[in-house]
Amino acid sequence: MNESTKYEILYIIRPDMNDDAKKELVERFDGILTSNGTEVVESKDWAKKRLAYEIQDYREGVYHLINVVAENSNGIDEFDRLARINRDILRHMIVKKED
């Protein structure tokens, strides 16, 4: 049996999206993870925060936090690939959590 690995994903959503579009974005990216065999333990908005520096003319962003468990990196890799090219996600970071 494969050993499961825990990851924490934090991404910043551009602040001028309406609630429905933001909800759709979050559901789409949660779905990218689950459809590639990654279990989403928690997915929640963390806070709207001022950015340390301007990104794409934005001075603040909505931080969204996801905790996941994965037996392989397929879902993580696909999330990373698609988050890089999505204009609504300003930045993202994926961290492997140690137990």
CYANA upper distance limits for C-alpha pairs under 8 A (distance plus 0.5 A):
  2 ASN  CA     71 GLU  CA      6.48
  3 GLU  CA     71 GLU  CA      6.51
  4 SER  CA     69 VAL  CA      6.73
  4 SER  CA     70 ALA  CA      5.81
  4 SER  CA     71 GLU  CA      4.89
  4 SER  CA     72 ASN  CA      8.07
  5 THR  CA     69 VAL  CA      6.06
  5 THR  CA     70 ALA  CA      5.78
  5 THR  CA     71 GLU  CA      6.63
  5 THR  CA     72 ASN  CA      8.29
  5 THR  CA     96 LYS  CA      7.83
  5 THR  CA     97 LYS  CA      8.03
  6 LYS  CA     67 ASN  CA      7.84
  6 LYS  CA     68 VAL  CA      6.25
  6 LYS  CA     69 VAL  CA      5.00
  6 LYS  CA     70 ALA  CA      6.94
  6 LYS  CA     96 LYS  CA      6.56
  6 LYS  CA     97 LYS  CA      5.83
  6 LYS  CA     98 GLU  CA      7.93
  7 TYR  CA     67 ASN  CA      6.46
  7 TYR  CA     68 VAL  CA      5.82
  7 TYR  CA     69 VAL  CA      6.79
  7 TYR  CA     70 ALA  CA      8.25
  7 TYR  CA     94 ILE  CA      7.30
  7 TYR  CA     95 VAL  CA      6.02
  7 TYR  CA     96 LYS  CA      4.94
  7 TYR  CA     97 LYS  CA      5.79
  8 GLU  CA     65 LEU  CA      7.74
  8 GLU  CA     66 ILE  CA      6.29
  8 GLU  CA     67 ASN  CA      5.17
  8 GLU  CA     68 VAL  CA      6.89
  8 GLU  CA     94 ILE  CA      6.37
  8 GLU  CA     95 VAL  CA      5.69
  8 GLU  CA     96 LYS  CA      6.94
  8 GLU  CA     97 LYS  CA      7.20
  9 ILE  CA     65 LEU  CA      6.34
  9 ILE  CA     66 ILE  CA      5.54
  9 ILE  CA     67 ASN  CA      6.89
  9 ILE  CA     68 VAL  CA      8.42
  9 ILE  CA     92 HIS  CA      7.71
  9 ILE  CA     93 MET  CA      6.24
  9 ILE  CA     94 ILE  CA      4.99
  9 ILE  CA     95 VAL  CA      6.83
 10 LEU  CA     63 TYR  CA      7.31
 10 LEU  CA     64 HIS  CA      6.20
 10 LEU  CA     65 LEU  CA      5.14
 10 LEU  CA     66 ILE  CA      6.89
 10 LEU  CA     92 HIS  CA      6.14
 10 LEU  CA     93 MET  CA      5.81
 10 LEU  CA     94 ILE  CA      7.05
 11 TYR  CA     63 TYR  CA      6.26
 11 TYR  CA     64 HIS  CA      5.88
 11 TYR  CA     65 LEU  CA      7.19
 11 TYR  CA     89 ILE  CA      7.22
 11 TYR  CA     90 LEU  CA      7.98
 11 TYR  CA     91 ARG  CA      6.16
 11 TYR  CA     92 HIS  CA      4.50
 11 TYR  CA     93 MET  CA      6.74
 12 ILE  CA     61 GLY  CA      6.15
 12 ILE  CA     62 VAL  CA      5.86
 12 ILE  CA     63 TYR  CA      5.04
 12 ILE  CA     64 HIS  CA      6.73
 12 ILE  CA     89 ILE  CA      6.16
 12 ILE  CA     90 LEU  CA      5.93
 12 ILE  CA     91 ARG  CA      5.84
 12 ILE  CA     92 HIS  CA      6.76
 13 ILE  CA     22 LYS  CA      8.32
 13 ILE  CA     61 GLY  CA      6.13
 13 ILE  CA     62 VAL  CA      5.49
 13 ILE  CA     63 TYR  CA      6.88
 13 ILE  CA     64 HIS  CA      7.85
 13 ILE  CA     88 ASP  CA      6.21
 13 ILE  CA     89 ILE  CA      5.14
 13 ILE  CA     90 LEU  CA      6.35
 13 ILE  CA     91 ARG  CA      8.21
 14 ARG  CA     58 TYR  CA      7.81
 14 ARG  CA     60 GLU  CA      8.13
 14 ARG  CA     61 GLY  CA      5.68
 14 ARG  CA     62 VAL  CA      6.95
 14 ARG  CA     88 ASP  CA      6.01
 14 ARG  CA     89 ILE  CA      6.73
 14 ARG  CA     90 LEU  CA      6.66
 15 PRO  CA     48 LYS  CA      8.18
 15 PRO  CA     58 TYR  CA      8.27
 15 PRO  CA     60 GLU  CA      7.00
 15 PRO  CA     61 GLY  CA      5.31
 15 PRO  CA     62 VAL  CA      6.25
 17 MET  CA     21 ALA  CA      6.68
 17 MET  CA     22 LYS  CA      6.45
 18 ASN  CA     22 LYS  CA      6.69
 19 ASP  CA     23 LYS  CA      6.51
 20 ASP  CA     24 GLU  CA      6.64
 21 ALA  CA     25 LEU  CA      6.67
 22 LYS  CA     26 VAL  CA      6.72
 23 LYS  CA     27 GLU  CA      6.62
 24 GLU  CA     28 ARG  CA      6.51
 25 LEU  CA     29 PHE  CA      6.76
 26 VAL  CA     30 ASP  CA      6.53
 27 GLU  CA     31 GLY  CA      6.44
 28 ARG  CA     32 ILE  CA      6.75
 29 PHE  CA     33 LEU  CA      7.06
 29 PHE  CA     79 PHE  CA      7.26
 30 ASP  CA     34 THR  CA      6.90
 30 ASP  CA     40 VAL  CA      7.54
 30 ASP  CA     43 SER  CA      8.15
 31 GLY  CA     35 SER  CA      6.28
 32 ILE  CA     36 ASN  CA      6.89
 32 ILE  CA     75 GLY  CA      7.06
 32 ILE  CA     78 GLU  CA      7.57
 32 ILE  CA     79 PHE  CA      6.77
 33 LEU  CA     37 GLY  CA      7.19
 33 LEU  CA     38 THR  CA      5.65
 33 LEU  CA     39 GLU  CA      7.71
 33 LEU  CA     40 VAL  CA      7.79
 33 LEU  CA     75 GLY  CA      5.02
 33 LEU  CA     76 ILE  CA      7.06
 33 LEU  CA     78 GLU  CA      8.05
 33 LEU  CA     79 PHE  CA      6.94
 34 THR  CA     38 THR  CA      5.29
 34 THR  CA     39 GLU  CA      6.21
 34 THR  CA     40 VAL  CA      7.22
 34 THR  CA     75 GLY  CA      7.53
 35 SER  CA     75 GLY  CA      7.93
 36 ASN  CA     74 ASN  CA      6.40
 36 ASN  CA     75 GLY  CA      5.03
 36 ASN  CA     78 GLU  CA      8.43
 37 GLY  CA     70 ALA  CA      7.42
 37 GLY  CA     71 GLU  CA      8.23
 37 GLY  CA     72 ASN  CA      8.35
 37 GLY  CA     74 ASN  CA      7.82
 37 GLY  CA     75 GLY  CA      6.75
 38 THR  CA     68 VAL  CA      7.13
 38 THR  CA     69 VAL  CA      6.47
 38 THR  CA     70 ALA  CA      5.17
 38 THR  CA     71 GLU  CA      7.80
 38 THR  CA     72 ASN  CA      8.34
 38 THR  CA     74 ASN  CA      8.36
 38 THR  CA     75 GLY  CA      6.08
 38 THR  CA     76 ILE  CA      8.09
 39 GLU  CA     68 VAL  CA      5.96
 39 GLU  CA     69 VAL  CA      5.65
 39 GLU  CA     70 ALA  CA      6.70
 40 VAL  CA     66 ILE  CA      7.61
 40 VAL  CA     67 ASN  CA      6.68
 40 VAL  CA     68 VAL  CA      4.98
 40 VAL  CA     69 VAL  CA      7.14
 41 VAL  CA     66 ILE  CA      8.01
 41 VAL  CA     67 ASN  CA      5.92
 41 VAL  CA     68 VAL  CA      5.68
 41 VAL  CA     69 VAL  CA      7.53
 42 GLU  CA     65 LEU  CA      8.35
 42 GLU  CA     66 ILE  CA      5.99
 42 GLU  CA     67 ASN  CA      5.61
 42 GLU  CA     68 VAL  CA      7.50
 43 SER  CA     64 HIS  CA      7.86
 43 SER  CA     65 LEU  CA      6.30
 43 SER  CA     66 ILE  CA      4.81
 43 SER  CA     67 ASN  CA      7.03
 44 LYS  CA     64 HIS  CA      6.30
 44 LYS  CA     65 LEU  CA      5.98
 44 LYS  CA     66 ILE  CA      7.00
 45 ASP  CA     62 VAL  CA      7.73
 45 ASP  CA     63 TYR  CA      6.58
 45 ASP  CA     64 HIS  CA      4.82
 45 ASP  CA     65 LEU  CA      6.63
 46 TRP  CA     62 VAL  CA      8.01
 46 TRP  CA     63 TYR  CA      5.89
 46 TRP  CA     64 HIS  CA      5.84
 46 TRP  CA     65 LEU  CA      6.66
 47 ALA  CA     62 VAL  CA      6.35
 47 ALA  CA     63 TYR  CA      5.90
 47 ALA  CA     64 HIS  CA      7.89
 48 LYS  CA     60 GLU  CA      7.44
 48 LYS  CA     61 GLY  CA      6.07
 48 LYS  CA     62 VAL  CA      4.74
 48 LYS  CA     63 TYR  CA      6.52
 49 LYS  CA     60 GLU  CA      5.96
 49 LYS  CA     61 GLY  CA      6.21
 49 LYS  CA     62 VAL  CA      6.92
 49 LYS  CA     63 TYR  CA      7.69
 50 ARG  CA     59 ARG  CA      6.43
 50 ARG  CA     60 GLU  CA      4.60
 50 ARG  CA     61 GLY  CA      7.07
 51 LEU  CA     55 ILE  CA      8.37
 51 LEU  CA     59 ARG  CA      5.96
 51 LEU  CA     60 GLU  CA      5.40
 51 LEU  CA     61 GLY  CA      7.27
 52 ALA  CA     59 ARG  CA      8.48
 53 TYR  CA     59 ARG  CA      7.34
 54 GLU  CA     58 TYR  CA      5.94
 54 GLU  CA     59 ARG  CA      5.48
 54 GLU  CA     60 GLU  CA      8.31
 55 ILE  CA     59 ARG  CA      7.34
 55 ILE  CA     90 LEU  CA      7.31
 56 GLN  CA     90 LEU  CA      8.03
 61 GLY  CA     90 LEU  CA      8.39
 70 ALA  CA     75 GLY  CA      8.30
 73 SER  CA     77 ASP  CA      6.34
 74 ASN  CA     78 GLU  CA      6.69
 75 GLY  CA     79 PHE  CA      6.54
 76 ILE  CA     80 ASP  CA      6.60
 77 ASP  CA     81 ARG  CA      6.66
 78 GLU  CA     82 LEU  CA      6.67
 79 PHE  CA     83 ALA  CA      6.37
 80 ASP  CA     84 ARG  CA      6.75
 80 ASP  CA     92 HIS  CA      8.45
 80 ASP  CA     94 ILE  CA      8.42
 81 ARG  CA     85 ILE  CA      7.54
 82 LEU  CA     86 ASN  CA      6.70
 83 ALA  CA     89 ILE  CA      6.84
 83 ALA  CA     92 HIS  CA      7.60
 84 ARG  CA     89 ILE  CA      8.24
 84 ARG  CA     91 ARG  CA      8.35
 84 ARG  CA     92 HIS  CA      8.43
